[in-house]
């Protein structure tokens, strides 16, 4: 009987620890989300790797709108339509991206989706010499397009330093944020495709 009570006690303590740890992870994400929302427009330097290759450049963000520029690829997203220009082929693909696809190009969009449909776990790590929270989110539904996210957050600033995404189709995308400037002011035209500048490009509408 004592052995059974001991086992039950251990299970209860472990269960309470897991719940507290989960609440702490959510609190960290809540603080990060609030920090990003209060940061105004953001300009960030990044590097990313995915099954299709690697990429580095600059991203300009206003709420859920985005403009990404790199040596070979440029993207404009006005909140609904995504234009992707590839220098190598001189083509512009026009799409209406899903939430998971938006997340793969905008490292800050996790602030809109983490509160529902995910379990949390957290540990402390060091990244680029900075003390960080590493928060892992696992989808509670097997039908979720974004199955898992691993977000590394600078403890001193509450800004993410990296976001790793595992989607349902397989393959991981990892975005490293190497610098971040907040309180920027971008014109609405920053996030719309400047057709006049790409008159010779082939437009491929995939919507």
C-alpha positions as CSV (number, residue, x, y, z in Angstrom):
1,X,0.0,0.0,0.0
2,X,2.8,2.4,0.9
3,X,4.5,1.7,-2.5
4,X,1.3,2.4,-4.3
5,X,0.8,5.7,-2.4
6,X,4.4,6.6,-3.2
7,X,3.9,6.0,-6.9
8,X,0.7,8.1,-6.9
9,X,2.5,10.9,-5.1
10,X,5.3,10.9,-7.7
11,X,2.8,10.9,-10.5
12,X,0.9,13.9,-8.9
13,X,4.1,15.8,-8.4
14,X,5.2,15.2,-12.0
15,X,1.8,16.2,-13.2
16,X,1.9,19.4,-11.2
17,X,5.4,20.2,-12.5
18,X,4.3,19.7,-16.1
19,X,1.3,22.0,-15.6
20,X,3.5,24.7,-14.0
21,X,6.1,24.3,-16.7
22,X,3.4,24.6,-19.4
23,X,2.0,27.7,-17.8
24,X,5.5,29.2,-17.6
25,X,6.1,28.5,-21.3
26,X,2.8,30.2,-22.2
27,X,3.7,33.1,-20.0
28,X,7.0,33.5,-21.9
29,X,5.2,33.3,-25.2
30,X,2.6,35.8,-24.0
31,X,5.3,38.3,-23.0
32,X,7.1,37.8,-26.4
33,X,3.8,38.3,-28.3
34,X,3.1,41.5,-26.4
35,X,6.7,42.7,-27.0
36,X,6.4,42.1,-30.7
37,X,2.9,43.7,-31.0
38,X,4.2,46.8,-29.2
39,X,7.3,47.0,-31.3
40,X,5.6,48.8,-34.3
41,X,7.0,48.1,-37.7
42,X,10.0,45.7,-37.7
43,X,13.1,45.4,-39.9
44,X,15.1,42.2,-39.3
45,X,18.1,40.6,-40.9
46,X,17.7,36.8,-41.2
47,X,19.1,33.6,-42.5
48,X,16.9,30.6,-43.2
49,X,17.3,27.0,-44.2
50,X,14.6,24.6,-45.7
51,X,14.5,21.5,-47.8
52,X,14.5,23.7,-50.9
53,X,17.7,25.5,-50.0
54,X,19.0,28.3,-47.9
55,X,18.3,32.0,-47.9
56,X,19.5,35.2,-46.2
57,X,18.4,38.8,-46.4
58,X,16.2,41.4,-44.9
59,X,12.5,41.3,-43.9
60,X,10.2,44.3,-43.4
61,X,7.1,43.6,-41.3
62,X,3.9,45.5,-40.5
63,X,1.4,43.4,-38.6
64,X,0.8,40.4,-40.9
65,X,2.2,42.2,-44.0
66,X,5.7,41.5,-45.2
67,X,8.4,42.4,-47.7
68,X,11.4,40.1,-48.0
69,X,14.4,40.9,-50.0
70,X,17.5,38.8,-50.7
71,X,20.0,38.5,-53.6
72,X,17.9,36.0,-55.6
73,X,14.4,36.1,-54.2
74,X,12.0,38.9,-53.3
75,X,8.5,38.6,-51.7
76,X,5.7,41.0,-51.1
77,X,2.7,40.1,-49.0
78,X,-0.1,42.6,-48.4
79,X,-2.0,40.4,-46.0
80,X,-3.8,38.5,-48.7
81,X,-1.7,38.0,-51.8
82,X,1.9,36.9,-52.0
83,X,4.1,37.8,-54.9
84,X,7.4,35.9,-55.1
85,X,10.0,37.0,-57.6
86,X,12.9,34.7,-58.5
87,X,15.9,36.4,-60.2
88,X,17.2,33.2,-61.8
89,X,14.0,32.5,-63.8
90,X,12.8,36.1,-64.0
91,X,9.3,34.9,-62.8
92,X,6.8,36.2,-60.4
93,X,4.5,33.6,-58.7
94,X,1.3,35.0,-57.4
95,X,-0.4,33.0,-54.6
96,X,-2.8,33.2,-51.7
97,X,-0.7,31.5,-49.0
98,X,-2.1,29.4,-46.2
99,X,-1.4,30.2,-42.5
100,X,1.4,27.6,-42.5
101,X,2.9,29.1,-45.6
102,X,2.7,32.6,-44.2
103,X,4.5,31.4,-41.0
104,X,7.3,29.9,-43.1
105,X,8.3,33.4,-44.4
106,X,7.3,35.5,-41.4
107,X,9.2,34.4,-38.2
108,X,6.9,36.5,-36.0
109,X,3.5,35.1,-37.0
110,X,3.6,32.4,-34.3
111,X,2.2,35.1,-32.0
112,X,-1.1,34.7,-33.7
113,X,-1.5,30.9,-33.4
114,X,0.3,29.6,-30.3
115,X,-2.6,30.0,-27.9
116,X,-4.8,27.3,-29.4
117,X,-4.1,23.8,-30.6
118,X,-0.6,23.3,-29.1
119,X,1.0,21.8,-26.0
120,X,4.0,23.5,-24.5
121,X,7.4,22.5,-23.2
122,X,10.3,24.7,-22.3
123,X,14.0,24.6,-21.3
124,X,16.9,27.0,-20.9
125,X,19.6,27.1,-23.5
126,X,22.3,29.5,-24.8
127,X,22.2,30.7,-28.4
128,X,24.9,33.0,-29.9
129,X,26.1,33.7,-26.3
130,X,22.7,34.7,-25.1
131,X,20.7,33.1,-22.3
132,X,17.4,31.9,-23.9
133,X,14.1,30.2,-23.4
134,X,13.6,27.3,-25.9
135,X,9.8,26.8,-26.2
136,X,8.6,23.7,-28.1
137,X,5.0,23.7,-29.3
138,X,3.5,20.4,-30.5
139,X,0.1,20.4,-32.3
140,X,-2.7,18.6,-30.4
141,X,-4.3,17.6,-33.7
142,X,-2.8,15.2,-36.2
143,X,-4.5,17.2,-39.0
144,X,-2.6,20.4,-38.2
145,X,-0.6,21.7,-41.1
146,X,2.0,23.1,-38.7
147,X,2.9,20.1,-36.5
148,X,5.6,21.5,-34.4
149,X,7.4,24.8,-33.6
150,X,10.6,25.4,-31.6
151,X,11.0,29.1,-30.7
152,X,14.2,30.3,-29.1
153,X,13.6,33.6,-27.1
154,X,16.2,35.9,-25.7
155,X,15.5,36.1,-22.0
156,X,16.8,39.7,-21.7
157,X,14.7,41.2,-24.5
158,X,11.8,38.7,-25.1
159,X,12.5,38.8,-28.8
160,X,12.9,35.5,-30.8
161,X,16.3,34.6,-32.1
162,X,15.2,31.6,-34.1
163,X,12.0,29.9,-35.1
164,X,11.9,26.2,-36.3
165,X,8.9,24.9,-38.1
166,X,7.8,21.3,-38.9
167,X,5.0,21.1,-41.3
168,X,2.7,18.2,-42.2
169,X,4.2,17.7,-45.6
170,X,7.6,17.0,-44.1
171,X,10.8,19.0,-44.0
172,X,11.8,21.6,-41.5
173,X,12.2,25.3,-42.0
174,X,14.5,27.2,-39.6
175,X,14.7,31.0,-39.5
176,X,17.5,32.7,-37.6
177,X,17.0,36.4,-36.8
178,X,20.4,37.9,-36.7
179,X,19.4,41.6,-36.0
180,X,16.1,43.4,-35.3
181,X,15.2,47.1,-35.5
182,X,11.8,48.1,-34.1
183,X,9.7,51.3,-34.2
184,X,10.2,51.6,-38.0
185,X,7.8,53.4,-40.3
186,X,7.0,51.7,-43.6
187,X,4.7,52.9,-46.4
188,X,1.8,50.7,-47.5
189,X,3.4,50.4,-50.9
190,X,6.3,48.5,-49.3
191,X,4.2,45.4,-49.2
192,X,2.7,45.5,-52.7
193,X,4.3,44.1,-55.8
194,X,5.8,47.0,-57.8
195,X,4.7,45.8,-61.2
196,X,6.3,48.7,-63.1
197,X,9.7,47.6,-61.9
198,X,9.3,44.1,-63.3
199,X,7.8,44.7,-66.7
200,X,9.9,42.0,-68.3
201,X,9.2,39.3,-65.7
202,X,6.8,36.5,-66.4
203,X,3.7,36.7,-64.1
204,X,2.4,33.2,-63.1
205,X,-0.9,33.5,-61.3
206,X,-1.4,30.4,-59.1
207,X,-4.4,31.6,-57.1
